[in-house]
Amino acid sequence: MFIPKYFKVTDMDEVKEFIQANSFGTLVTTKQGKPIATHIPLEYRKKGDEYYITGHMAYGNPQWRTFEACETALVIYQGPDAYITSSWYGHENVPTWNYQAVHVYGKPVILEQEELEHDLVMLLEKYEKHRKNPILWDKLSPGLLERELKGIVGFKIKVQEIQAAYKLSQNRNEEDYRNIIEQLQKEENLNSHQLAKAMKITKNKGN
């Protein structure tokens, strides 16, 4: 990913927080030179001194069959994005687009059955435990679990490289920066509001 120096994020703790908060990612591999992608919920986990991305996809999805031959997969995580009109600047310039994105690279491998079940238990805990009537692993019937497990393939990706870009107008002067946030908050779409919040947080951290 091309990242100009203004927008490069090097704080890995911050990047990990971003991944956890934007865990619905895009997994990209290649088949005979053609990129293929799946959009799925993913988990970022630490095991020993290593970090892994874990997830699962439908057995009928042909992408998992590319894992053995694939030396490096790409996982893309995205945050809010929004159009930035140059009318919000105090000087003449061209419009642009602000966004947050993280790319993670690593070798994908298929999970063993026990690993897959453990990953699914953790996934349900994360998204169900806080609900009024949580659907947790031990509440599901063995018959249902057996049937559903036959229909999915689990995988893990050992993290080898992370690239992170927060293009949030860091190259603008203080007055323009504040005005961009103010104008984004007046926009009607939720993405613009979320981006304004991200810009505030980034500014407060001094990035």
Secondary structure, DSSP 8 states (H G I E B T S, - for coil): ----GGGB---HHHHHHHHHHT-EEEEEEEETTEEEEEEEE-EEEEETTEEEEEEEEETT-GGGGGTTT-S-EEEEEEEEEEEE-GGGSSS----EEEEEEEEEEEEEEE--HHHHHHHHHHHHHHHHTTSSS---GGGS-HHHHHHHHHTEEEEEEEEEEEEEEEESSTTS-HHHHHHHHHHHHHSSSHHHHHHHHHHHHHHHHT-
